[in-house]
Amino acid sequence: MSDLSNNASFDFSNYDLYNHIYIPLLHSKKRYRILYGGRDSGKSDFIVQDGIISMLTDPFFRLIMLRKFYASIKMSQFQTFIDYIRLWELGDLFHITLNPLFIYCKENGNQILAKGLDQSDNTKSIKDPTAIWYEEADQISEDAFTESSLSLRSSRNVVLKEYLSFNPRKESTFINKLFFPPVKNSYEKPDGDFSWVKSINDEAVILHTNYKNNRFCNQKRIDRLESLRDQDENYYKVNTQ
């Protein structure tokens, strides 16, 4: 993890800021980072934390927040960035606009932008993106993923990152085909108690998490999630495993 400039005093090396299971990803050089699992697992929170660190410490960083529908980005990915910028009291370091959804780092010019697949233009119109966050990645098509992935490029010495986060609702997606072992029960346990999955792609790292991995999840929320078991077994698995 790089050091912040002298103009910022926030200590990102304090690992108590993060859910500990995600910490190895802070040092990963893998291009594809697949984070999946149930609700309240902290997937989005960690991706945003890593994004803010990269914004402030990387010499060049340009992230695209991507979802199937542009309108849904504002209250999901974008809002989570705003929440952490406020929580960590870093507001003076950023310029933020709502139309378009845009975050600009005053320290170094690094940027976060938003793209919806329902827009007429696409990621090709963004110059030199170095990272993409596909939220609800299982809802986008393989063609859309491939086209967006091919847009990542940089002549600078930076680590290209593609985060794919999702709560698996379908048994078969392009994500399974491109990254996961072909035999599901070779890595998934029926009780959902597993984490790191060895990918068939050498450039990928896969992490499965659920609310049990989120030490910031309060007891009332845990009780609510556990109560889904009595409501519907499949719904319980989808949301908690």
Disulfide bonds with the S-S distance in Angstrom:
none
